[in-house]
Amino acid sequence: MQQLLAKPKLALLETKAHVNAVTESMVGTGRSWADADGLYAGLRDEEGRASAQAYVARLRGPR
């Protein structure tokens, strides 16, 4: 914390703004409203559920 406090305020603010801009373009929080809808639709899909169950069964291996 002391290292950050020793830096010029403008440099810290500019760095934070840059990191926020890069993160926004990476994660796309502006589109996150659709994440829950996509997950819900995927969980309702029979083919997707069957694929997920087969994957889990392969991970568990023979019993």
N, C-alpha and C positions, 0 to 999 in steps of 0.2 A: 504494500500500500504506500509506503514511504517513497518508493521509486516513482509511482504514478503522481503522487503529490508534488514531486520535484519537477515534473514536466510542465511545460507551458500549457495553460488551459485550452488555448486554441488548437494546439496539436492534438490534445486528447479528444476534443469535440470533433475535429475533422476525422480522426482515426475511427471514432465510434460511428460517425455518420457513414464512413466508407464500409466498415464491417457490416453495419445494418443493411446497406444497399446490396452488398455482395450476398449476404444471407437471404435477403428477400428474393433475389433472382435464383438462388439455389433451391430454396424450399418452397417458394411460391405460396406464401401464406395468404395471398389474395384469392387463391383458389381453394383454400382449405375447407370452405363451406361444403364442397362436394365430397370430401373424404368419407364422412359418415354415410352419405347416400350410396357411394360406391361399395363400401364395406357391407352395408345392409343388403344391397342387391346381390353381392357375391355370396353372402351367407344363405340367401334364399334360393340360389341356383342349384338345382339337383346335381348337374354335372360337376359343378365346382365343389360341392360337398363330398361327392363320391371321390373326386380326385384328392381332396384333402384327407379323407379317411384312408385311402390307399397309401398316401404318403406317410401318414402317422403309423400305419401298420408296418410299412417297410422300415421305418426308424426303430420301431420296437423289436422287429425281428421275430423269428419263430419262438413260440412259447411252449 
